[in-house]
Every structure is written in C-alpha cells, then in structure tokens.
Amino acid sequence: MNVPELFPEGQRILAELEGLPLPGDPRFDLQASRRGVQETAPRRVEGLDIAGHADVLIAGVRCRWYEPQSRAGERIVIHAHGGGFVEGGIDSHDAVCHALAALAGAPVLAIDYDLAPEARYPRQIEQFIAVVRAVADAQGVGLVAERLAGSVGIVGGPVSWLLTDETHERFEVDDGTQLIALGDSAGASLIAGALQYDAALAGELAAQVLVYPGVAEAFTAEQRELGARFALTEESVLWYGRQYCPDDELRQSEPALNPWKGSFAGQPRALIVTAACDPLAVSGERLAATMASAQVEVVCVQYAGTLHGFWRRPGESAIALAAVRQAAGFIRSV
C-alpha cells in the first residue's frame, strides 16, 4: 500500500506519542493517561472570542455551555468528546468547543459523560440522549440549569442577562431551534450509537458532524499497517471497546455498538471528517457510503497530512482550524 505522509504538524502530534505505551499494552496506565490528557489540553485559538462559558448540570449530567458573542440563527451544537470512552472531557476539548461557538455563531453544549470502565454501555448513550431531550424540551421557554461549584457563569457580552441568580443559569432556546450533534472519535461513535439506540432521536436532531468515527469492525491489513505506524493499533481499538462494553458478542450484534447491524434510514444530514493517516478513515468513508445508500444527505471529507486526534487542536494546528471552520460552515447551513 502507499502509506500517506504526515505533514510537519502531524509529525509533532505523533512525536508527543513516541514511547508512550498504547492501550492494550500491559504497561499502559489509564489513570496516568487521563491526567496527561487533562494536563496537556490544547490551547485556544487566539483572536476567537465568545461571550463566555458556564459549567452546569443538565439532566443530571455535567456540561459546559459556550455562548458566542452573537448568534447566527437558531442553532445549538451538542458536543460529545473523544477519548476511547475512557478519558477526555470538557477540559480536553475546551479549545475546539470554544472555537466552534465563535465560528459557527451558535452555542455549544459540551457533555462530560461518565467514563468507562467505571461506567459501561449504555450509560454514556443514555446521558447524551437525556441532554438532547432537555434542550429540545426547553424550546420557547429557555433552559434553566444548576451552575456547578467553581463556575463563574456567563457574565460578559450581550448575554449577561442570562445570569439568573448565584446558583443557576438560564439559556435562551427559541422555538424552532435546530440541534446539531457533533463528536470526535468515541464521541462520534456515541452519536452514531445513540441514533441506533433510540430511533426517535433522528427527529430531534437537524444534523450530525462525526469526526473520525470509530465504528466497530475488524481492521484490514492496510489498517493494521497504518495503525502500527501512526499510534492507533487494532489492539488499542479493541481494548477501548472492551472497557466500554466487555461483552464481545454484544459489541458485534447490538446496532448501538455496531451500527452496521442497524438502519440509517431517516437519519439527519451528516458531515463526516477523516484524517489520511488514521486507520479509522476507512470506517468513516464506509459509514458515509452507507448513509448515502440510505438516502441520507452526507458529505465526507478527508484531511491530508494528519492523524487521529488532530481535531481538538485548532489553536496549534492549521489543519485542525480548517476542519473546525468547515464544520462551522456546515452548522451555519443547517
């Protein structure tokens, strides 16, 4: 096979992973990896400003609401972070959510779902659906959410009136607001799974953005070669899957875990983003083709020179920023 080449910024990401044990390796320490992901969260994009953000509790789930300086239409993005279901959170993806809110002119609601293996499938999917429903049910009346300790709340810009009291935030959700689900890696898989888990969800989402989704299937020989070279092996993907759901048979048979076993008919329009040096790019492309065959409006785009994990780095990667700008444009078109 012709192995794609990494551009310099992709090489920098790969260098950060050099020498680190991958999931599935006996030397891999999940707690240390979690700390590393949080402590090395990418920086925000300079010059992209929003009105503010607030950490709140919605449907019993910790979330972070990013409010743009001005809204370009009635849309809200509901974000599910990547991290193999075992790590990451609203801090690890703060930079990309901040940039999305600014560029899309839409609030971004980032969900801090419970991590595996402490919480197993379907906990994460049920949390995601609960938050989507809470926002959908708030149309026309506004969403009141408990502010979490330590959150300063949204205090600046044109939305200062959203601050209700010392313990709660009120977010404007107008009638007819379009909800867009967006996730990367495990977050993208979570969205794909949620649409299979609860068919009614398709009618509540106007669109979906799936960034290098890891949809369950065995690696081909080419994927194994890419994974070995670019730090995402088949063994690692299998390890992640077993933390999320340890039942191998269920992971293959249940559509919410393996969407190929379900139906894509009636799903919302989609943008799928892949990376050329990612073994999961094949899954994203196959997912797009399957959606198209089911008459779902879908666009699939691949970014050259980069690898799995690039998306959350728009403050340090021109490729990531370009991808975020494309996603923002797609969101504005909904």
ROROVEX-362581 format. One line per field, with one value per residue (C-alpha): residue number from 1; residue in three letters; x, y, z. Coordinates in Angstrom, 2 decimals, always signed. Last residue first. Example, Ala and Ser with C-alpha at 12.3 -4.5 7.8 and 13.67 -1.06 7.14 Angstrom:
<nodes>
pos <- c(2 1)
code <- c(ser ala)
c1 <- c(+13.67 +12.30)
c2 <- c(-1.06 -4.50)
c3 <- c(+7.14 +7.80)
</nodes>
This chain:
<nodes>
pos <- c(334 333 332 331 330 329 328 327 326 325 324 323 322 321 320 319 318 317 316 315 314 313 312 311 310 309 308 307 306 305 304 303 302 301 300 299 298 297 296 295 294 293 292 291 290 289 288 287 286 285 284 283 282 281 280 279 278 277 276 275 274 273 272 271 270 269 268 267 266 265 264 263 262 261 260 259 258 257 256 255 254 253 252 251 250 249 248 247 246 245 244 243 242 241 240 239 238 237 236 235 234 233 232 231 230 229 228 227 226 225 224 223 222 221 220 219 218 217 216 215 214 213 212 211 210 209 208 207 206 205 204 203 202 201 200 199 198 197 196 195 194 193 192 191 190 189 188 187 186 185 184 183 182 181 180 179 178 177 176 175 174 173 172 171 170 169 168 167 166 165 164 163 162 161 160 159 158 157 156 155 154 153 152 151 150 149 148 147 146 145 144 143 142 141 140 139 138 137 136 135 134 133 132 131 130 129 128 127 126 125 124 123 122 121 120 119 118 117 116 115 114 113 112 111 110 109 108 107 106 105 104 103 102 101 100 99 98 97 96 95 94 93 92 91 90 89 88 87 86 85 84 83 82 81 80 79 78 77 76 75 74 73 72 71 70 69 68 67 66 65 64 63 62 61 60 59 58 57 56 55 54 53 52 51 50 49 48 47 46 45 44 43 42 41 40 39 38 37 36 35 34 33 32 31 30 29 28 27 26 25 24 23 22 21 20 19 18 17 16 15 14 13 12 11 10 9 8 7 6 5 4 3 2 1)
code <- c(val ser arg ile phe gly ala ala gln arg val ala ala leu ala ile ala ser glu gly pro arg arg trp phe gly his leu thr gly ala tyr gln val cys val val glu val gln ala ser ala met thr ala ala leu arg glu gly ser val ala leu pro asp cys ala ala thr val ile leu ala arg pro gln gly ala phe ser gly lys trp pro asn leu ala pro glu ser gln arg leu glu asp asp pro cys tyr gln arg gly tyr trp leu val ser glu glu thr leu ala phe arg ala gly leu glu arg gln glu ala thr phe ala glu ala val gly pro tyr val leu val gln ala ala leu glu gly ala leu ala ala asp tyr gln leu ala gly ala ile leu ser ala gly ala ser asp gly leu ala ile leu gln thr gly asp asp val glu phe arg glu his thr glu asp thr leu leu trp ser val pro gly gly val ile gly val ser gly ala leu arg glu ala val leu gly val gly gln ala asp ala val ala arg val val ala ile phe gln glu ile gln arg pro tyr arg ala glu pro ala leu asp tyr asp ile ala leu val pro ala gly ala leu ala ala leu ala his cys val ala asp his ser asp ile gly gly glu val phe gly gly gly his ala his ile val ile arg glu gly ala arg ser gln pro glu tyr trp arg cys arg val gly ala ile leu val asp ala his gly ala ile asp leu gly glu val arg arg pro ala thr glu gln val gly arg arg ser ala gln leu asp phe arg pro asp gly pro leu pro leu gly glu leu glu ala leu ile arg gln gly glu pro phe leu glu pro val asn met)
c1 <- c(-28.43 -26.01 -24.41 -23.54 -21.80 -19.81 -18.79 -17.70 -15.57 -14.05 -13.30 -11.58 -9.50 -8.55 -7.46 -5.32 -3.75 -2.80 -1.90 -5.07 -7.29 -6.04 -9.12 -9.35 -5.83 -6.56 -6.28 -3.76 -2.61 -1.05 -4.23 -7.68 -10.52 -14.04 -17.33 -20.59 -23.92 -27.60 -29.15 -30.81 -30.00 -27.30 -25.83 -25.68 -23.86 -21.37 -20.70 -20.19 -17.80 -15.78 -15.68 -14.68 -11.86 -10.60 -10.26 -6.66 -5.77 -3.06 -5.48 -7.68 -11.48 -14.41 -18.04 -20.71 -24.23 -27.88 -30.25 -31.11 -34.31 -32.92 -29.61 -30.67 -28.93 -26.33 -23.72 -24.28 -22.14 -22.49 -25.99 -26.74 -26.10 -24.63 -20.87 -20.48 -22.95 -20.74 -17.61 -19.28 -16.83 -18.73 -16.98 -13.77 -13.96 -14.22 -11.17 -9.14 -10.31 -9.22 -5.84 -5.32 -6.22 -3.45 -3.67 -0.15 +0.51 +2.84 +1.25 -2.23 -1.45 -0.13 -3.09 -5.45 -3.83 -4.20 -7.89 -9.05 -12.11 -15.31 -16.94 -17.37 -14.59 -15.81 -13.09 -15.09 -18.85 -20.95 -24.69 -27.71 -31.24 -31.52 -34.85 -36.35 -33.28 -33.59 -36.84 -34.79 -33.33 -30.37 -29.49 -29.25 -27.46 -24.86 -23.91 -23.73 -21.55 -19.33 -18.75 -17.88 -15.57 -13.71 -14.96 -18.47 -21.07 -24.85 -26.76 -29.99 -32.05 -34.01 -37.62 -38.89 -36.09 -33.63 -32.17 -30.03 -30.85 -28.04 -28.47 -26.82 -25.99 -29.00 -30.40 -27.33 -28.80 -28.91 -25.14 -25.84 -24.70 -21.15 -19.93 -21.04 -21.63 -21.04 -18.09 -18.08 -16.35 -19.31 -21.65 -24.42 -27.81 -29.55 -32.54 -33.18 -35.44 -39.20 -39.66 -37.62 -36.66 -37.93 -35.30 -32.55 -33.63 -34.10 -30.53 -29.23 -31.13 -29.97 -26.32 -26.74 -28.44 -25.62 -23.00 -24.77 -25.38 -22.61 -20.38 -19.50 -16.32 -14.77 -15.59 -16.18 -19.32 -20.41 -19.00 -21.32 -20.29 -23.12 -22.02 -23.97 -24.03 -22.20 -20.48 -17.01 -17.13 -19.02 -16.81 -13.62 -14.66 -15.69 -12.31 -10.30 -12.30 -11.90 -9.58 -11.43 -14.91 -13.75 -11.01 -10.54 -12.16 -14.82 -11.99 -11.06 -13.47 -15.85 -19.60 -20.86 -24.41 -24.44 -27.32 -28.92 -31.29 -29.56 -26.15 -25.94 -23.77 -20.79 -21.00 -22.19 -20.27 -22.24 -20.26 -21.91 -22.11 -25.02 -28.06 -30.42 -28.31 -25.76 -23.74 -20.27 -20.57 -18.97 -18.39 -19.34 -17.04 -13.72 -11.59 -8.48 -6.08 -7.33 -7.48 -4.66 -4.65 -5.25 -1.92 -2.96 -6.29 -4.87 -1.90 -4.13 -6.23 -3.11 -1.82 -5.15 -5.19 -1.68 -0.47 +2.48 +0.46 -0.05 -3.72 -3.93 -0.68 +2.55 +4.15 +7.50 +6.52 +3.03 +4.13 +6.18 +2.98 +1.39 +4.52 +4.61 +1.04 +2.16 +5.02 +2.78 +2.42 +2.79 +0.25 +1.37 +1.01 +0.00)
c2 <- c(+23.87 +25.95 +27.59 +24.12 +23.20 +26.43 +25.67 +22.17 +23.67 +26.18 +23.37 +21.41 +24.45 +25.00 +21.37 +21.64 +24.90 +23.18 +24.86 +26.66 +24.27 +21.24 +19.11 +17.76 +16.31 +13.20 +10.60 +11.63 +14.42 +15.00 +15.02 +15.94 +13.72 +14.94 +13.05 +14.84 +13.23 +13.68 +10.43 +8.41 +5.04 +4.45 +7.81 +6.70 +3.51 +5.46 +7.87 +5.00 +3.32 +6.52 +6.89 +3.26 +3.60 +6.70 +4.59 +3.65 +7.35 +8.88 +10.43 +12.01 +11.79 +14.21 +13.15 +15.80 +14.50 +15.09 +13.66 +9.93 +8.76 +5.43 +4.54 +1.07 -1.27 -4.06 -1.81 +0.46 -1.80 -0.63 +0.85 -1.79 -4.65 -7.77 -7.14 -5.35 -7.82 -10.77 -9.18 -8.40 -6.05 -2.91 +0.46 -1.01 -3.75 -1.23 +0.68 -2.54 -3.47 -0.06 -0.46 -3.97 -2.73 -0.17 +3.60 +5.01 +6.14 +3.46 +0.43 +1.75 +2.42 -1.11 -2.60 -0.53 -1.89 -5.49 -4.84 -3.97 -5.67 -3.65 -1.38 +2.24 +4.53 +7.90 +10.18 +13.38 +12.92 +16.05 +15.45 +17.39 +18.53 +16.36 +15.71 +13.50 +11.26 +10.84 +8.90 +5.88 +5.44 +3.04 +3.39 +7.19 +6.89 +4.58 +7.03 +9.77 +7.64 +6.66 +10.35 +10.90 +7.89 +9.55 +13.14 +14.34 +16.79 +16.67 +19.58 +20.85 +23.34 +25.88 +26.09 +27.81 +29.70 +28.26 +31.05 +29.76 +30.41 +29.84 +28.84 +29.09 +32.74 +34.03 +34.28 +35.01 +35.02 +38.82 +38.86 +37.53 +40.56 +40.46 +39.30 +37.26 +33.72 +31.78 +31.93 +28.15 +26.96 +25.00 +23.92 +26.14 +24.44 +24.69 +26.64 +26.09 +28.58 +28.64 +28.54 +25.41 +23.88 +20.39 +20.12 +21.09 +18.50 +15.91 +16.36 +16.12 +12.88 +11.39 +12.01 +10.56 +7.47 +6.98 +7.24 +4.78 +2.17 +1.00 +0.97 +3.38 +2.86 +1.31 +3.70 +7.42 +9.29 +11.93 +15.46 +16.92 +20.07 +22.44 +24.72 +27.92 +29.05 +31.70 +28.89 +30.41 +31.57 +28.57 +26.20 +27.84 +27.49 +23.86 +23.15 +24.73 +23.14 +19.61 +18.28 +20.43 +19.10 +15.52 +13.12 +9.52 +6.08 +6.35 +6.00 +9.63 +11.65 +14.37 +14.59 +18.05 +19.35 +22.27 +24.73 +26.52 +29.45 +31.86 +33.48 +34.06 +36.86 +36.86 +33.09 +31.22 +28.10 +25.83 +23.24 +20.04 +17.78 +15.37 +15.16 +16.19 +19.34 +20.34 +23.45 +24.75 +28.18 +29.81 +33.30 +35.90 +34.30 +35.36 +33.96 +36.13 +33.47 +29.92 +28.11 +26.00 +22.22 +20.26 +18.92 +18.47 +16.84 +14.28 +13.58 +13.01 +10.53 +8.72 +8.42 +6.93 +4.54 +3.18 +1.29 -1.00 -4.16 -2.78 -2.87 +0.91 +2.27 +2.62 +6.04 +5.98 +8.49 +9.87 +13.52 +12.77 +11.70 +15.09 +16.86 +14.70 +15.74 +19.36 +18.65 +16.96 +13.20 +11.03 +8.52 +4.87 +3.63 +0.00)
c3 <- c(+8.74 +6.66 +9.74 +11.05 +7.77 +7.90 +11.49 +10.46 +7.69 +10.10 +12.55 +9.78 +8.78 +12.42 +12.71 +9.59 +10.77 +14.03 +17.31 +18.43 +16.44 +18.45 +19.17 +15.63 +15.33 +17.41 +14.65 +12.04 +9.76 +6.36 +4.29 +5.61 +4.38 +3.63 +3.72 +2.86 +3.65 +2.78 +4.00 +1.22 +2.84 +0.21 +1.20 +4.82 +3.86 +1.76 +4.63 +7.08 +4.66 +4.44 +8.20 +8.66 +6.13 +7.95 +11.12 +10.26 +10.56 +8.39 +5.88 +8.56 +8.46 +8.73 +8.27 +7.72 +8.09 +7.30 +9.89 +9.92 +8.24 +7.08 +8.71 +9.83 +12.23 +12.21 +10.57 +13.58 +15.81 +19.41 +19.14 +16.50 +19.02 +17.39 +17.33 +20.65 +22.18 +21.23 +22.67 +26.03 +27.79 +26.72 +27.12 +28.50 +25.87 +23.06 +24.23 +24.32 +20.82 +19.49 +21.20 +19.79 +16.30 +16.64 +16.79 +17.01 +13.41 +12.06 +13.70 +12.98 +9.32 +8.86 +10.69 +8.55 +5.40 +6.63 +7.32 +10.80 +12.25 +12.58 +15.14 +14.04 +15.18 +13.92 +12.55 +13.19 +13.00 +12.48 +12.79 +11.57 +12.43 +15.52 +17.24 +14.54 +14.47 +18.25 +17.77 +16.63 +20.12 +20.34 +16.63 +16.74 +20.08 +18.53 +15.79 +18.41 +20.72 +17.80 +17.08 +20.74 +20.64 +17.75 +17.54 +18.24 +16.97 +17.33 +15.77 +17.31 +15.29 +17.35 +16.12 +19.25 +20.94 +23.44 +25.60 +28.43 +32.09 +34.55 +38.18 +41.62 +42.21 +40.30 +36.77 +34.60 +31.10 +31.22 +30.62 +27.14 +25.13 +26.44 +29.83 +32.82 +31.64 +34.82 +37.21 +37.58 +40.74 +42.06 +39.28 +37.97 +38.02 +34.67 +33.39 +29.69 +27.97 +27.49 +23.73 +23.25 +26.60 +25.67 +22.92 +25.35 +27.93 +25.18 +23.91 +27.49 +28.13 +24.82 +25.71 +29.20 +27.78 +25.29 +28.04 +30.35 +27.62 +27.89 +30.96 +33.76 +35.81 +32.69 +31.18 +31.60 +32.59 +30.10 +30.23 +27.59 +25.72 +24.84 +22.03 +21.47 +17.85 +15.84 +13.98 +14.23 +17.86 +19.22 +17.25 +18.51 +22.16 +21.56 +19.91 +22.71 +25.54 +24.24 +26.99 +29.54 +28.68 +28.98 +27.98 +29.04 +28.93 +26.20 +23.66 +24.20 +22.11 +23.26 +22.69 +21.67 +21.38 +18.93 +19.27 +16.33 +15.93 +13.60 +13.71 +17.47 +18.81 +21.16 +21.20 +24.34 +25.38 +27.76 +29.71 +30.89 +33.97 +33.58 +35.87 +33.10 +32.74 +35.41 +34.64 +33.84 +32.26 +29.23 +27.96 +25.35 +22.79 +21.32 +18.53 +18.38 +19.61 +19.13 +22.46 +23.85 +23.70 +26.93 +28.23 +31.88 +31.01 +28.60 +30.90 +33.91 +31.96 +30.75 +34.30 +35.38 +32.43 +32.98 +29.89 +30.69 +29.89 +26.33 +25.37 +25.39 +23.95 +25.92 +25.37 +23.57 +20.90 +21.50 +21.50 +18.38 +16.58 +17.24 +16.00 +12.86 +12.12 +12.36 +9.97 +7.34 +7.72 +4.65 +3.40 +3.15 -0.43 +0.00)
</nodes>
